[in-house]
């Protein structure tokens, strides 16, 4: 019996870090692995790197194509439309169209709002598109425009939280948006090793079981992740209790000056021996067991907040600023009491102290968190939501090709993902085309295909170029004649002046 032929889905990643998988990539990879259960998946990355290697290990094909990103989409900048128009004139457009035509996927999955070009190309070719949003579009002057772009070039919008979907109208949310929260598979985190990892990793830091550890973790350390606020909240607790320790995990290269300033705060406090600094690592089962409390002091509007979910899966109490999706996670798991207003360092200190000072409370909250996180954000819950979203995807349209027209009189030829208009009936007939071969398509669909150069009769371009060169030559001769005339008049005037003086 032949193996079942599965539909193909192309997944477009906006980044591919060379050395380690960032939080956004980790999230996409978990989605891709689940999608690969249902489809023959191919991951498109801008360059080789960690997520590409991990995808291949899971049997997911990889294609490298460096597609430009639109930061204007994320910050909702005034130049958004101009940037998108420039992208469609970029040489990468033809390469992207060629890739989609060659791979011929049934569906396209686009990751993050800054990656519009794959969605635009897929819709131009009639390929159903799911646009996955992992961040909240900034509340800039053109936020509605950015949200409209996502809505126009997608068939389904998968937001990782309600916060991510706030820029969209109620109608769009009702008809095509779904909250597809991230998930964690507890078994993949090797829970049987946690007790051993806790003892070993604490010993490596010179800590015993009597120490109480508050942990902060981010793939990269920069101001919006709230490292300074974490340290400012923790140092008074460490000063008052010799058992208190701080664990900071993250890579400093993103903003080395900021990290130095944070280290200076610790040095000036005289408590540098109470803080351990560790580079970010993918193997989170080594580091979370070391912690007694996980602190997530993010100052940005988080799309979700995987660190909080990870802490709960590991059975830890979590304290967080009420920033975007973090609020949703803590409320959904019964942790609203441990939400603190963003930037409120004193409130953060109070919430952390409540847990660090009460071992039984930590154990009870941690146990509740592990159960609630599995129920709300476990793999099975994710699969139910994913199946519901994919169950009513539209069928693929036939790919636009050849001669087409919308509701108006203009006829176009589709080439390389662009529509090239015929400026006149004479050009159309002169190129050997017949009107009976023109197919009529919906104006809405035709509008998604960017304009190309108008069609022209053979030799017309050459004639235009020759006429242009003749015009330039005539202009040059005329200019030369004017300059020669001016020089002649100046010489005649000079001779008359000399005669008059004599």
C-alpha positions as MATLAB code, in Angstrom:
seq = 'XXXXXXXXXXXXXXXXXXXXXXXXXXXXXXXXXXXXXXXXXXXXXXXXXXXXXXXXXXXXXXXXXXXXXXXXXXXXXXXXXXXXXXXXXXXXXXXXXXXXXXXXXXXXXXXXXXXXXXXXXXXXXXXXXXXXXXXXXXXXXXXXXXXXXXXXXXXXXXXXXXXXXXXXXXXXXXXXXXXXXXXXXXXXXXXXXXXXXXXXXXXXXXXXXXXXXXXXXXXXXXXXXXXXXXXXXXXXXXXXXXXXXXXXXXXXXXXXXXXXXXXXXXXXXXXXXXXXXXXXXXXXXXXXXXXXXXXXXXXXXXXXXXXXXXXXXXXXXXXXXXXXXXXXXXXXXXXXXXXXXXXXXXXXXXXXXXXXXXXXXXXXXXXXXXXXXXXXXXXXXXXXXXXXXXXXXXXXXXXXXXXXXXXXXXXXXXXXXXXXXXXXXXXXXXXXXXXXXXXXXXXXXXXXXXXXXXXXXXXXXXXXXXXXXXXXXXXXXXXXXXXXXXXXXXXXXXXXXXXXXX';
ca = [
       0.000    0.000    0.000;
       1.316    3.437   -0.866;
       2.008    5.802    2.002;
      -0.539    8.559    2.418;
       0.397   11.686    0.500;
       0.161   14.661    2.830;
      -0.469   18.256    1.832;
       2.560   20.514    1.917;
       2.834   23.526    4.198;
       5.630   26.097    3.895;
       6.540   27.827    7.168;
       8.402   31.144    6.923;
      10.668   32.075    9.829;
      11.709   35.723   10.088;
      15.009   34.864   11.831;
      17.541   32.056   12.184;
      20.058   32.773   14.925;
      23.454   31.213   14.233;
      24.337   29.897   17.711;
      21.228   29.413   19.846;
      17.465   29.275   19.406;
      15.795   32.443   20.682;
      12.445   32.426   22.481;
      10.570   33.334   19.283;
      12.360   30.588   17.330;
      11.740   28.044   20.077;
       8.053   28.870   19.910;
       7.955   28.575   16.115;
       9.831   25.275   16.240;
       7.294   23.821   18.672;
       4.490   24.906   16.322;
       6.340   23.489   13.297;
       6.794   20.099   14.957;
       3.060   19.903   15.648;
       2.181   21.037   12.123;
       4.559   18.416   10.729;
       2.319   15.749   12.277;
      -0.424   16.930    9.916;
       1.432   18.265    6.859;
       4.628   17.778    4.917;
       6.342   20.891    6.282;
       9.173   22.928    4.774;
      10.784   25.688    6.843;
      12.080   28.776    5.012;
      14.844   30.611    6.896;
      16.908   33.710    6.017;
      20.211   31.900    6.682;
      21.586   28.702    8.167;
      21.482   28.463   11.940;
      20.187   26.712   15.039;
      16.496   26.450   14.142;
      17.352   25.121   10.670;
      19.498   22.368   12.179;
      16.841   21.498   14.767;
      14.145   21.339   12.060;
      16.158   18.914    9.961;
      16.604   16.677   12.999;
      12.814   16.489   13.243;
      12.418   15.601    9.557;
      11.319   19.072    8.449;
      12.779   20.258    5.148;
      14.670   23.541    5.072;
      15.045   26.185    2.343;
      17.269   29.263    2.710;
      15.954   32.538    1.244;
      16.863   35.883    2.797;
      13.598   37.837    2.695;
      13.616   41.477    3.913;
      11.659   42.262    7.074;
       9.327   45.189    7.716;
      10.059   46.853   11.031;
       7.492   49.461    9.951;
       4.812   46.789   10.445;
       5.829   46.301   14.080;
       6.216   49.974   14.998;
       3.218   51.008   12.832;
       5.272   53.695   11.100;
       3.891   56.283    8.639;
       6.095   54.930    5.824;
       4.560   51.429    6.097;
       2.801   51.397    2.710;
       5.825   52.830    0.916;
       8.009   50.136    2.467;
       5.643   47.372    1.381;
       5.496   48.767   -2.170;
       9.293   48.820   -2.300;
       9.398   45.201   -1.145;
       7.217   44.142   -4.060;
       9.643   45.849   -6.445;
      12.607   44.164   -4.737;
      14.364   41.402   -6.748;
      13.517   38.979   -3.925;
       9.855   39.116   -5.017;
      10.555   37.100   -8.184;
      12.681   34.631   -6.173;
       9.912   34.208   -3.619;
       7.277   33.694   -6.308;
       9.526   31.167   -8.041;
      10.050   29.315   -4.748;
       6.306   29.061   -4.092;
       5.618   27.953   -7.659;
       8.356   25.310   -7.444;
       7.350   23.948   -4.022;
       3.623   24.311   -4.794;
       2.416   24.212   -1.153;
      -1.215   23.756   -0.210;
      -0.791   26.272    2.625;
       1.640   28.932    3.829;
       2.367   29.758    7.481;
       3.962   33.173    8.096;
       5.628   33.972   11.401;
       5.458   37.422   13.125;
       4.124   40.744   11.860;
       7.516   41.885   10.512;
       7.457   39.183    7.809;
       4.752   40.362    5.371;
       6.346   39.498    2.027;
       5.679   35.714    2.103;
       2.011   36.369    2.944;
       1.724   38.903    0.121;
       3.314   36.511   -2.373;
       1.184   33.563   -1.258;
      -2.038   35.542   -1.579;
      -0.992   36.793   -5.020;
      -0.733   33.131   -6.054;
      -3.994   32.121   -4.365;
      -2.380   30.001   -1.630;
      -4.324   29.964    1.679;
      -2.231   31.703    4.319;
      -2.085   31.505    8.109;
      -0.351   34.524    9.650;
       0.950   33.735   13.128;
       1.489   36.742   15.399;
       3.791   36.384   18.396;
       4.030   40.052   19.266;
       1.705   43.009   19.665;
       1.879   45.643   16.926;
       2.953   48.902   18.544;
       0.325   51.525   19.204;
       1.775   53.842   16.559;
       0.100   56.301   14.228;
      -0.502   53.647   11.543;
      -1.456   50.685   13.723;
      -4.790   50.244   11.928;
      -2.924   50.133    8.614;
      -0.553   47.429    9.866;
      -3.478   45.392   11.200;
      -5.322   45.787    7.874;
      -2.249   44.494    6.035;
      -2.263   41.338    8.152;
      -6.020   40.908    7.627;
      -5.875   41.426    3.828;
      -3.010   38.999    3.221;
      -4.180   36.174    5.458;
      -6.978   33.632    5.576;
      -6.464   32.926    9.274;
      -4.708   34.965   11.971;
      -3.219   32.928   14.818;
      -2.447   35.181   17.785;
      -0.601   33.703   20.738;
      -2.775   35.737   23.134;
      -5.758   38.059   23.236;
      -3.260   40.899   23.701;
      -1.734   40.182   20.285;
      -5.169   40.446   18.657;
      -6.119   43.836   20.189;
      -5.190   45.875   17.047;
      -7.820   44.034   14.972;
     -11.462   44.988   14.561;
     -14.115   42.822   16.271;
     -15.261   41.647   12.830;
     -11.777   40.409   11.881;
     -11.361   38.722   15.261;
     -14.731   37.012   14.845;
     -14.254   35.816   11.280;
     -10.598   34.873   10.906;
      -8.640   35.222   14.174;
      -7.855   32.477   16.701;
      -5.959   32.536   19.989;
      -3.379   29.791   19.571;
      -1.436   29.921   22.812;
       2.025   28.348   23.028;
       2.405   25.060   24.838;
       5.034   23.020   26.620;
       5.428   19.257   26.663;
       6.485   18.414   30.231;
       7.862   15.007   29.261;
      10.321   16.565   26.801;
      11.821   18.516   29.722;
      12.990   15.281   31.425;
      11.245   15.756   34.795;
      13.030   12.751   36.310;
      16.302   14.728   36.098;
      15.089   17.868   37.868;
      16.013   16.865   41.428;
      19.505   15.838   40.367;
      19.968   18.995   38.267;
      18.895   21.168   41.208;
      21.522   19.698   43.527;
      24.315   19.649   40.945;
      23.729   23.122   39.491;
      23.352   24.710   42.935;
      26.587   23.087   44.016;
      28.288   24.569   40.939;
      27.211   28.026   42.168;
      28.310   27.339   45.756;
      24.718   27.184   46.981;
      23.097   24.700   49.323;
      19.491   23.634   49.777;
      19.088   26.176   52.581;
      19.548   29.064   50.138;
      16.439   30.617   48.556;
      16.921   31.576   44.911;
      14.954   34.024   42.776;
      15.634   33.512   39.092;
      15.521   35.835   36.073;
      15.913   34.417   32.551;
      15.945   35.970   29.070;
      17.665   34.911   25.867;
      19.144   38.435   25.600;
      19.612   41.075   28.294;
      18.297   44.526   27.362;
      16.235   47.229   29.135;
      12.712   46.147   28.100;
      13.239   42.778   29.793;
      13.542   44.483   33.194;
      16.857   43.160   34.530;
      17.557   46.408   36.397;
      14.120   46.290   38.034;
      14.718   42.681   39.073;
      18.004   43.562   40.754;
      16.569   46.668   42.417;
      13.700   44.586   43.806;
      15.936   41.767   45.024;
      18.896   43.602   46.590;
      16.934   44.819   49.659;
      15.782   41.230   50.276;
      19.329   39.903   49.957;
      20.605   42.608   52.309;
      18.088   41.525   54.953;
      18.432   37.746   54.597;
      21.768   35.972   54.127;
      19.989   32.979   52.515;
      18.727   34.959   49.503;
      20.470   34.477   46.151;
      19.823   35.855   42.662;
      20.277   33.936   39.411;
      20.525   35.962   36.185;
      20.488   34.020   32.912;
      20.889   35.699   29.523;
      23.327   36.810   26.856;
      24.723   40.336   27.344;
      25.679   41.134   23.737;
      22.330   42.753   22.886;
      23.129   45.784   25.087;
      26.495   45.439   26.810;
      26.430   48.984   28.206;
      23.088   48.295   29.909;
      24.379   45.027   31.390;
      27.486   46.818   32.737;
      25.224   49.384   34.404;
      23.234   46.559   36.021;
      26.412   44.917   37.260;
      27.524   48.270   38.713;
      24.284   48.417   40.739;
      25.164   45.044   42.250;
      28.788   46.003   42.912;
      27.809   49.224   44.686;
      25.401   47.295   46.916;
      28.247   45.164   48.271;
      26.237   42.028   47.488;
      27.989   40.830   44.326;
      28.601   37.432   45.932;
      24.836   36.884   46.116;
      24.333   37.084   42.323;
      25.272   34.442   39.746;
      25.419   35.369   36.054;
      24.972   32.592   33.490;
      24.737   32.741   29.714;
      21.457   31.659   28.162;
      21.220   27.965   27.263;
      18.604   25.945   25.394;
      18.606   23.199   28.036;
      16.210   24.881   30.426;
      15.845   21.688   32.464;
      19.288   22.497   33.886;
      18.450   25.965   35.171;
      14.804   26.187   36.264;
      15.208   23.457   38.931;
      17.811   25.712   40.652;
      15.190   28.401   41.283;
      12.645   28.731   44.084;
      10.794   31.685   42.525;
      10.750   32.798   38.882;
      10.529   36.568   38.293;
       9.430   38.005   34.914;
       9.721   41.820   35.166;
       9.127   42.611   31.483;
       8.451   46.281   30.729;
       7.219   45.679   27.171;
       3.744   44.555   26.097;
       4.562   40.859   25.857;
       2.769   38.850   23.206;
       2.727   35.916   25.601;
       5.588   35.354   28.065;
       7.086   31.875   27.681;
       9.366   32.363   30.695;
       6.342   32.527   32.996;
       4.849   29.379   31.479;
       8.177   27.545   31.705;
       8.495   28.470   35.369;
       5.034   27.064   36.089;
       5.633   23.819   34.193;
       8.695   23.318   36.414;
       6.443   23.752   39.449;
       7.694   27.198   40.481;
       5.786   30.224   41.785;
       5.948   33.072   39.261;
       5.908   36.823   39.917;
       5.539   39.108   36.888;
       4.794   42.605   35.742;
       1.291   42.792   34.254;
       2.636   43.327   30.731;
       0.413   42.112   27.889;
       0.218   38.337   27.611;
       1.839   37.831   31.028;
      -1.403   39.071   32.563;
      -3.367   36.465   30.617;
      -1.073   33.600   31.677;
      -1.091   34.433   35.377;
      -4.833   35.066   35.440;
      -5.600   31.824   33.570;
      -3.542   29.826   36.093;
      -4.898   31.481   39.244;
      -1.866   33.714   39.894;
      -3.435   37.164   39.632;
      -2.139   38.000   43.137;
       1.410   37.782   41.800;
       0.931   40.362   39.060;
       2.609   43.718   39.697;
       2.130   46.984   37.830;
       4.953   47.390   35.260;
       7.860   49.347   36.716;
       6.657   49.065   40.338;
       9.897   47.896   41.962;
       8.548   48.107   45.531;
       5.506   46.039   44.555;
       7.836   43.493   42.965;
       9.891   43.305   46.167;
       6.763   42.709   48.256;
       5.407   39.951   46.011;
       8.763   38.127   45.844;
       9.317   38.439   49.611;
       5.961   36.809   50.345;
       7.145   33.673   48.544;
      10.819   33.609   49.524;
       9.926   33.813   53.215;
       7.395   30.952   53.200;
       8.588   27.527   52.032;
       5.175   25.874   52.410;
       3.515   28.610   50.357;
       6.123   28.154   47.624;
       5.494   24.429   47.511;
       1.712   24.828   47.380;
       1.747   27.530   44.686;
       4.349   25.630   42.655;
       2.281   22.447   42.693;
      -0.862   24.338   41.669;
       1.032   26.058   38.872;
       2.300   22.789   37.402;
      -1.246   21.391   37.192;
      -2.841   24.605   35.905;
      -0.126   25.151   33.277;
      -0.576   21.622   31.943;
      -4.358   22.007   31.794;
      -4.347   25.434   30.120;
      -1.139   25.326   28.082;
      -0.215   21.677   27.675;
       0.280   19.925   24.362;
      -3.166   18.336   24.274;
      -4.892   21.672   24.848;
      -2.806   23.141   22.008;
      -3.724   20.310   19.636;
      -7.414   20.861   20.216;
      -7.099   24.568   19.381;
      -4.861   23.901   16.370;
      -7.219   21.310   14.916;
     -10.178   23.660   15.282;
      -8.324   26.453   13.463;
      -7.159   24.239   10.588;
     -10.481   22.440   10.139;
     -12.106   25.190    8.088;
      -9.201   26.529    6.051;
     -10.332   27.596    2.569;
      -9.365   25.568   -0.471;
      -6.564   26.799   -2.621;
      -7.523   28.977   -5.585;
      -6.183   28.077   -8.976;
      -2.985   29.995   -9.508;
      -3.383   33.185  -11.520;
      -1.587   32.873  -14.832;
      -1.828   33.969  -18.420;
      -4.338   36.636  -19.428;
      -6.746   38.017  -16.823;
      -9.037   40.958  -16.242;
     -11.098   42.186  -13.328;
     -14.377   44.064  -13.545;
     -12.807   46.832  -15.617;
     -11.688   46.869  -19.256;
      -7.930   46.526  -18.591;
      -6.398   43.186  -19.536;
      -3.250   41.937  -17.787;
      -0.693   39.242  -18.362;
       0.524   37.557  -15.151;
       4.291   37.077  -15.137;
       6.548   36.260  -12.159;
       3.863   37.216   -9.670;
       3.184   40.603  -11.285;
       0.347   41.842  -13.479;
       1.451   43.587  -16.682;
      -1.244   45.701  -18.308;
      -1.878   46.052  -22.039;
      -2.021   49.810  -22.704;
      -4.180   49.392  -25.810;
      -6.073   46.915  -27.974;
      -3.457   47.467  -30.673;
      -0.688   46.222  -28.362;
      -2.809   43.260  -27.222;
      -3.631   42.109  -30.750;
      -0.211   43.031  -32.082;
       1.391   40.592  -29.618;
      -0.811   37.800  -30.997;
      -3.249   37.409  -28.073;
      -6.968   36.684  -28.355;
      -9.674   38.174  -26.159;
     -11.413   34.790  -25.846;
      -8.372   33.554  -23.867;
      -8.796   36.189  -21.136;
     -10.175   34.846  -17.855;
     -12.180   37.080  -15.523;
     -11.201   37.119  -11.831;
     -12.462   38.960   -8.773;
     -11.166   42.500   -8.419;
     -10.240   41.805   -4.803;
      -7.977   38.954   -5.790;
      -6.476   40.828   -8.727;
      -5.675   43.781   -6.449;
      -3.341   41.549   -4.389;
      -1.035   41.093   -7.387;
       1.500   43.943   -7.698;
       1.881   45.943  -10.905;
       4.626   45.127  -13.369;
       5.850   47.018  -16.422;
       3.178   47.515  -19.136;
       3.239   45.175  -22.101;
       4.737   46.600  -25.308;
       5.009   45.634  -28.973;
       8.364   44.202  -30.067;
      10.715   47.033  -30.919;
       8.597   49.655  -29.176;
      11.028   49.875  -26.309;
      13.898   50.199  -28.780;
      12.065   52.965  -30.642;
      11.376   54.790  -27.380;
      15.026   54.506  -26.428;
      16.141   55.798  -29.846;
      13.694   58.693  -29.653;
      14.970   59.501  -26.203;
      18.586   59.453  -27.418;
      17.679   61.686  -30.396;
      15.973   64.086  -28.032;
      19.040   64.175  -25.795;
      21.295   64.811  -28.825;
      19.054   67.657  -30.068;
      19.031   69.145  -26.588;
      22.810   68.876  -26.414;
      23.298   70.491  -29.859;
      20.928   73.301  -28.921;
      22.770   73.878  -25.660;
      26.122   73.896  -27.466;
      24.787   76.368  -30.005;
      23.561   78.674  -27.246;
      26.932   78.531  -25.504;
      28.770   79.183  -28.816;
      26.483   82.139  -29.552;
      27.122   83.634  -26.126;
      30.895   83.304  -26.551;
      30.712   84.895  -30.056;
      28.653   87.818  -28.765;
      31.099   88.376  -25.902;
      34.082   88.435  -28.329;
      32.281   90.908  -30.671;
      31.449   93.162  -27.747;
      35.075   93.100  -26.591;
      36.338   94.093  -30.081;
      33.875   97.032  -30.241;
      35.019   98.229  -26.826;
      38.661   98.208  -27.909;
      37.885  100.186  -31.097;
      35.908  102.767  -29.173;
      38.789  103.296  -26.743;
      41.162  103.901  -29.638;
];
